[in-house]
Amino acid sequence: MDTNKNEIGEHIMVCLSPSPSNRNIIMIGAQMAKAFDGSFTALYVDTNTELSKEDNARLKEHIKLAESYGAVVETTYGDDVSVQIAEYARIAGVTKIVIGRSNVRKRHLWSKPTLVDRLLKLALDVNIHIIPDSGAKEKYANRIRRAISGGVSVKDVLVTGIVLVLATLVGFLFQEFGFINANIITIYLLGMLMVSILTKGWICNLLGAIASVLAFNYFFVGPKFTFMVYDKGYPVTFLIMFFTSLLTGTLMSKIKHQSKESAKSAFRNKVLFETNQLLQKAVTDEEILQGTAKQLQILLNRTIHVYISGENRMLPIAVGQNEYVAIDDNEAEIVQWVFTNNKRAGATTGVFSEAEGLYLAVRTGNAVHGVVGIDIGKNPPEMFEYSMVLSVLGECALAMENNRNSKEKEEIALLAKSEQLRADLLRSISHDLRTPLTSISGNANNLLYNYSRMDEELREQIFKDIYDDSMWLINVVENLLAVTRIDNGQIRLNISTELVDEIISEAISHAKRISNTHHFDVQTEDGIILVDVDGRLIVQVMINLLDNAIKYTPNDATICVKAGIADDMAQIQVIDDGPGIPKESKPYIFDMFYTVNSGVADSRRSLGLGLSLCKSIVQAHNGTIMLEDNEPHGCIFTIRLPIGKVKDYEQNTDFGC
């Protein structure tokens, strides 16, 4: 066993068959999977051999048993069982194969190698555990008896007889027209081709080959109407004719079998491909289950019921309808049992066998994502249909698992983003708040111990510094609370009609308390401009914009505030003549914790919250905020808000300003 497989984990596989001893093989494989804590697969190789009702029922029991032990049941198609097992083991990364070994041995040098012998040569990288099959001799003997007695139907015998009669009649016709016997032999060979096409199994080919030789000898070789032959060369002709007929019929049967298997494989791949495409388009688990149900309806032409886990019980999902279908108490009990126990139930099973439907879990490992019910009635699905159902349900479970993994990744990404914001906030607070707090504590300590030694001017300066630092801290806290409330949708806007001039006047008066080294120029259009806003929040927006202009412009700079009407909106502009904002920073200027100097605030006394808060407040008022360059240098911040209206109650007339 190679090292890579050990790193991945053990993958145990058992081979399913109708043999009575296969039950023991499945249980041993399940015990090994549990002991190694590995994955467990049960593989059935469909060789298109017709099984008796007894064998078919036993095979289904073995499949159910494997699934009850948590095995993933897979089906492959092909004539060579050993090749199919070895190829699947290679592709699926199987590390251990558990298989039954019969007591049948290779009797002659030219005998065909047994299944186990061939598998030992083909699967060199896999550990093969061979379990003795004591009932194998009886099993193979029963198979031979079934092939001889029950493998040939009356219909096939009649078809073979009719074809031989027609070939003989055509031979008489050829003889009348003077054709030689070689032409008549080709008619019988053609008849054998028809027999192999129209019948099943190899018995009719053998009987037809014998009968065609005897018929040709009896009707067309002298002396006619006897089985005697005068010409010494005819026995060799009969022998060649027999083997040619038998070989032709056998080859035709194999071609027919391969064609059937190819059609099955193509149909299976087509259904799985369509299912995969359909499920990829689905967004929710409900849509995935609905798509699966529609595919199963097309595949089986039966009524399909689908259920998804609700809060306290399984809920039915409508298939091709807009409302949920009804679910009775008995059906609900079966569905809940399947969901709880992760096992099938209903018709053709040992649990709730009186039910009309077969209920299967949509699962990946031990996780059950839903339940699918199939109406069985008196017509259970064939083995091929059943394997297709399992494959489709596997695709459904995988799609639901991927969908949930995708949602988990989105949640993790959102959590990571939230953690990053929290880290940025802590980083900014740890740096920016330390400066004013250190200043406040230092100034307070200086006043406490050196108050009497200071002159009045120095005391006033220290008091002013403490006041400025305290106001900055209060402003930061207010911005943090406002941003959090707006982003969480918790803030309520107290909308009222406000004068733009009053909003600007209050904001500038606050800005003058912050800085007395800047000049403020207010320019408003003639007339009254009203806006429908929460006045307190819009004043805070203006304070933040003015404070931003004060921080990034030198002393004695002029900050201009303009107000007017633009595009049926009230427009307010804050214009400065500072150094401006670099082009690469403009896309991020309204992001939280972003500052122009260093990306994330850490160099100036700024948390990078002011402009982010402005954007949130303006958008909450159905307004816009934008940044433009002020030529030759500086910035222009423009906000636009809905124009307010004053209602004249006496004349009942609206005036828009």
Protein Blocks (a to p, Z undefined) as FASTA:
>chain_A
ZZklmmnopcddddddfbfklmmmmmmmmmmmmmnopacddddddehiacdfklmmmmmm
mmmmmmmnopacdddddfblmlmmmmmmmmnopabdcddddfbdcfbfklccdfklmmmm
mmmmbccdddddfklmmmmmmmmmmmmmmmpcfklmmmmmmmmmmmmmmmmmmmmnopaf
klmmmmmmmmmmmmmmmpgcjklmmmmmmmmmmmmmmmmpccehiabdfblklmmmmmmm
mmmmmmmmmmmmmmmmmmmmmmmmmmmmmmmmmmmmmmmmpmbfmlmmmmmmmmmmmmno
pacddddddfkbccdddehiabdcdddfklmmmmmmmmmnopaedehiaehklpmbdcdd
ddehjbcfbdcdddfkjmccdfklmmmmmmmmmmmmmmmmmmmmmmmmmmmmmmmmmmmm
mmmmmmmmmmmmmmmmmmmmmmmmmmmmmmmmpcfklmmmmmmmmmmmmmmmmmmmmmmm
mmmmmmnopaccddddddfklmmmmmmmmmmmmpckbccdddddedjddddddfklmmmm
mmmmmmmmmmmpcehiacddddddeehiacdddddfbebjafklmmmmmpghiafklopa
ckbccehlmmmmmmmmmmmnopacddddddfbdcdddddddddddddfklopacdZZ
